[in-house]
Amino acid sequence: MVIVVTGGTSGIGNAICNYLFSKGNRVYSLARRDFSDGNIVYLKCDITKKQEIINCFTEIYEKEKCIDVVINNAGMGISGALEYHSELELDKIINVNLKGTIMISQIAIPYLRESKGKIINIGSVAGELAIPFQTMYSVTKAGVHAFSAALQNELRPFGIKVVCLMPGDTKTSFTANREKNETNSFYGSRIEKSITKMEKDERNGTDPLKVAKVVYKVIKSKNPKTMIAIGANYKMFVFIKKILPIKFVQYVLYKIYG
Ligand SMILES: NC(=O)c1ccc[n+]([C@@H]2O[C@H](COP(=O)([O-])OP(=O)(O)OC[C@H]3O[C@@H](n4cnc5c(N)ncnc54)[C@H](OP(=O)(O)O)[C@@H]3O)[C@@H](O)[C@H]2O)c1
């Protein structure tokens, strides 16, 4: 199969690229950095720039004559109190995590209609259980979840499957790459405590290979679920959130991250 992965230069995306390559696929990564490891074709692409995406898809299709799977993985985090986020920060995280995923999908659809292929979006448990001081991250991931569910039904008659995977804490450079807005007049030690907790959990998090293996299962599956949390504990958190009163869920999240 011919598989396109955004953000294959690091973390989860890199694990996905290498695992899918090891299973005999031809894998292309779209990311901004120059990168090379011999197995994967790393194309330079900023997913917030539509023309760069179009150029990459044209190049891949001209070479391969088909595109079977597109994995929207590229993403970033910004932490801090929402009231201090600049417009630039808001635009940046929305453009990468949400608009980038949407634009890649728009451009991929004609190719996937031909191959009856799949779009796999990397969401996050933080899109289901919204985390204070990572508000914009949670907002963009909740957007990715809604986007995946709506698009799944939009594309169903074409035989294109859309799946959203929701990893929890995963050990990658995401933690070090997270942009921090440290402006703080009214929040005391709350922001620092919250960030310290989330960073500790990420550093002790799951191996990105686990996410790559779920991606592979989804690619092999004829009829995958639309929304899949990764790991037994995160499956349970997402399930519990649905059955418990929202007031209780919000209180627990406040106690942990607020
Ligand atoms: N780590 C976690 O705990 C966790 C948990 C749940 C979900 N996720 C999600 O998993 C995905 C991968 O994150 P990760 O943990 O692997 O983080 P990471 O190690 O920081 O990797 C992020 C990747 O995204 C790419 N990227 C960022 N901005 C881009 C842009 N404008 N255009 C193209 N590529 C861009 C980066 O490549 P370049 O810098 O080369 O452009 C890099 O390859 C993200 O969507 C993240 O939200 C992560």
The ligand as an SDF file (V2000), in Angstrom:
LIG
                    3D

 48 52  0  0  0  0  0  0  0  0999 V2000
    2.6490   12.6150   22.9250 N   0  0  0  0  0  0  0  0  0  0  0  0
    1.4570   12.5060   23.4810 C   0  0  0  0  0  0  0  0  0  0  0  0
    1.3230   12.3350   24.7230 O   0  0  0  0  0  0  0  0  0  0  0  0
    0.2220   12.5640   22.6120 C   0  0  0  0  0  0  0  0  0  0  0  0
   -1.0020   12.1350   23.1920 C   0  0  0  0  0  0  0  0  0  0  0  0
   -2.1530   12.1720   22.3930 C   0  0  0  0  0  0  0  0  0  0  0  0
   -2.0860   12.6130   21.0870 C   0  0  0  0  0  0  0  0  0  0  0  0
   -0.8890   13.0400   20.5610 N   0  0  0  0  0  0  0  0  0  0  0  0
   -0.8770   13.5300   19.1740 C   0  0  0  0  0  0  0  0  0  0  0  0
   -0.0070   12.7330   18.3980 O   0  0  0  0  0  0  0  0  0  0  0  0
    0.4690   13.4930   17.2950 C   0  0  0  0  0  0  0  0  0  0  0  0
    1.9800   13.3440   17.1850 C   0  0  0  0  0  0  0  0  0  0  0  0
    2.5560   13.9250   18.3280 O   0  0  0  0  0  0  0  0  0  0  0  0
    3.9490   13.4260   18.9380 P   0  0  0  0  0  0  0  0  0  0  0  0
    3.7030   13.0960   20.3660 O   0  0  0  0  0  0  0  0  0  0  0  0
    4.5980   12.4310   18.0840 O   0  0  0  0  0  0  0  0  0  0  0  0
    4.7440   14.8190   18.9290 O   0  0  0  0  0  0  0  0  0  0  0  0
    6.1680   15.2550   18.3030 P   0  0  0  0  0  0  0  0  0  0  0  0
    7.1950   14.2450   18.6420 O   0  0  0  0  0  0  0  0  0  0  0  0
    6.3650   16.6610   18.7530 O   0  0  0  0  0  0  0  0  0  0  0  0
    5.9010   15.2200   16.7210 O   0  0  0  0  0  0  0  0  0  0  0  0
    5.1000   16.1710   16.0850 C   0  0  0  0  0  0  0  0  0  0  0  0
    5.2400   16.0080   14.5880 C   0  0  0  0  0  0  0  0  0  0  0  0
    4.3680   16.9500   13.9450 O   0  0  0  0  0  0  0  0  0  0  0  0
    5.0890   17.5930   12.9120 C   0  0  0  0  0  0  0  0  0  0  0  0
    4.5640   18.9460   12.6680 N   0  0  0  0  0  0  0  0  0  0  0  0
    4.2990   19.9150   13.5860 C   0  0  0  0  0  0  0  0  0  0  0  0
    3.8780   21.0320   12.9620 N   0  0  0  0  0  0  0  0  0  0  0  0
    3.8520   20.7570   11.6390 C   0  0  0  0  0  0  0  0  0  0  0  0
    3.5150   21.5050   10.4760 C   0  0  0  0  0  0  0  0  0  0  0  0
    3.1040   22.7810   10.5480 N   0  0  0  0  0  0  0  0  0  0  0  0
    3.6040   20.9030    9.2720 N   0  0  0  0  0  0  0  0  0  0  0  0
    4.0300   19.6160    9.1670 C   0  0  0  0  0  0  0  0  0  0  0  0
    4.3620   18.8570   10.2220 N   0  0  0  0  0  0  0  0  0  0  0  0
    4.2880   19.4280   11.4430 C   0  0  0  0  0  0  0  0  0  0  0  0
    6.5380   17.6220   13.3920 C   0  0  0  0  0  0  0  0  0  0  0  0
    7.4180   17.6560   12.2780 O   0  0  0  0  0  0  0  0  0  0  0  0
    8.3410   18.9180   11.8520 P   0  0  0  0  0  0  0  0  0  0  0  0
    8.7490   19.6110   13.1000 O   0  0  0  0  0  0  0  0  0  0  0  0
    9.4620   18.2700   11.0900 O   0  0  0  0  0  0  0  0  0  0  0  0
    7.4560   19.7410   10.9680 O   0  0  0  0  0  0  0  0  0  0  0  0
    6.6540   16.2680   14.0900 C   0  0  0  0  0  0  0  0  0  0  0  0
    7.0150   15.2680   13.1590 O   0  0  0  0  0  0  0  0  0  0  0  0
   -0.0090   14.9300   17.5270 C   0  0  0  0  0  0  0  0  0  0  0  0
   -1.1580   15.1790   16.7610 O   0  0  0  0  0  0  0  0  0  0  0  0
   -0.3490   14.9340   19.0010 C   0  0  0  0  0  0  0  0  0  0  0  0
   -1.3150   15.9060   19.3090 O   0  0  0  0  0  0  0  0  0  0  0  0
    0.2580   13.0170   21.2910 C   0  0  0  0  0  0  0  0  0  0  0  0
  1  2  1  0
  2  3  2  0
  2  4  1  0
  4  5  1  0
  4 48  2  0
  5  6  2  0
  6  7  1  0
  7  8  2  0
  8  9  1  0
  8 48  1  0
  9 10  1  0
  9 46  1  0
 10 11  1  0
 11 12  1  0
 11 44  1  0
 12 13  1  0
 13 14  1  0
 14 15  2  0
 14 16  1  0
 14 17  1  0
 17 18  1  0
 18 19  2  0
 18 20  1  0
 18 21  1  0
 21 22  1  0
 22 23  1  0
 23 24  1  0
 23 42  1  0
 24 25  1  0
 25 26  1  0
 25 36  1  0
 26 27  1  0
 26 35  1  0
 27 28  2  0
 28 29  1  0
 29 30  1  0
 29 35  2  0
 30 31  1  0
 30 32  2  0
 32 33  1  0
 33 34  2  0
 34 35  1  0
 36 37  1  0
 36 42  1  0
 37 38  1  0
 38 39  2  0
 38 40  1  0
 38 41  1  0
 42 43  1  0
 44 45  1  0
 44 46  1  0
 46 47  1  0
M  CHG  2   8   1  16  -1
M  END
$$$$
